[in-house]
Amino acid sequence: MSSSETVVRAPSELGAMRRALEIARRGPANGPNPRVGCVLLGPDGEVLGEGWHRGAGTPHAEVAALTDAADRGASTRGATAVVTLEPCNHTGRTGPCSEALLAAGIARVVVSVQDPNRVAAGGAARLRAAGVDVETGLLADEGRALLGAWLPSVERGRPFVTLKIATSLDGRVAAADGSSRWITSEVSRHHAHDLRAEVDAIVVGTGTALIDDPSLTARNAAGELHGQQPLRVVVGHRDLPPDARLHGPGGELVHVRTHDPAQVLAQLAEREVRHVLVEGGPTLAAAFLAAGLVDEVHAYVAPVLLGSGRPAMADLGVTTIGDAVRLITRSVIPLGPDVLIVATVDTQSTTEEN
């Protein structure tokens, strides 16, 4: 249905979609599968059941909602399913949701976002072919925002890449003697650990691993490990010493022996990684930027001046201002004495200039 068409919709469907978006956020923010919520409505707009996807290998939102309706003793014959993502039409860890909805007698399906995954897509077409009334695009902006990094990862066929930088006001990540703890404040560091807990993998170069000896864990304010630990990825050919902190408790350690960012992402995609956090150092950051493989930048900037020391970015091959990598600022967040700048790469500007 095109956006120009007038839709006669029961008022309860809009509220049900907002509820579906709300409960979908209870699912994990990371992992190979998206956050999805579903609300089932009866002929009078009453809620028959609701459910959300709780992670890979668990029932999808539609099946969870159908189970909830059954537990309530509600019949779903002729009901409307309001779901944040197009019902899948393939068998993976679970069966196709399109078939589950048909078996339950669902007469109408309202979808926020169509599934860009060519393997799983086709649920709307399958339902329509069986005579189900299907509408797509309800609260589509909110639906896309809910999907976060999962959506561009599927659309681009590679993990979504966030580049994280913690720098002084004059763009240094370490002083002249190599010391870097701590440029940013404790508030910023806690925020960065929360970001780690939301991604699937953290990537650093062997240089950073050898110089800084990081653990690359996600910890809460009390210093305890988050329940979800990202994959810890080291990029480069040099070996890590056996006593490196990366060999300690935390997420699985993976050593990718290449300097090619595209190969790194390809190997992580095979592991169903959807969201990658590139943390360092300057050489790795420049390599990902130069390859056009950075989607988002998180720059923690401290009101500190060092004057010399290691820069936040290695050589990008920029010799004139017209070749600069342009970013679009999405938000500026105060964090104690620091600020966090969240920006995306201005690919349109780069294309126009080239």
Salt bridges, closest charged atoms under 4 A:
GLU13 OE1 - ARG9 NE 3.71
GLU13 OE2 - ARG108 NE 2.84
GLU22 OE2 - ARG19 NH1 3.13
GLU50 OE2 - ARG19 NH2 2.63
ASP68 OD2 - ARG72 NH2 2.97
GLU99 OE2 - ARG126 NE 2.70
ASP133 OD2 - ARG108 NH1 2.60
GLU135 OE2 - ARG9 NH2 2.40
GLU135 OE1 - ARG108 NH2 2.76
GLU155 OE2 - ARG144 NH2 3.40
GLU186 OE2 - HIS190 NE2 3.34
ASP194 OD1 - HIS226 NE2 3.61
ASP239 OD1 - ARG257 NH2 2.74
GLU252 OE2 - ARG271 NH1 3.34
GLU272 OE1 - ARG93 NH2 2.74
GLU279 OE1 - LYS164 NZ 3.82
GLU279 OE2 - ARG196 NE 2.85
ASP295 OD1 - ARG156 NH1 2.37
ASP295 OD1 - ARG158 NH2 2.84
GLU296 OE1 - HIS298 NE2 3.09
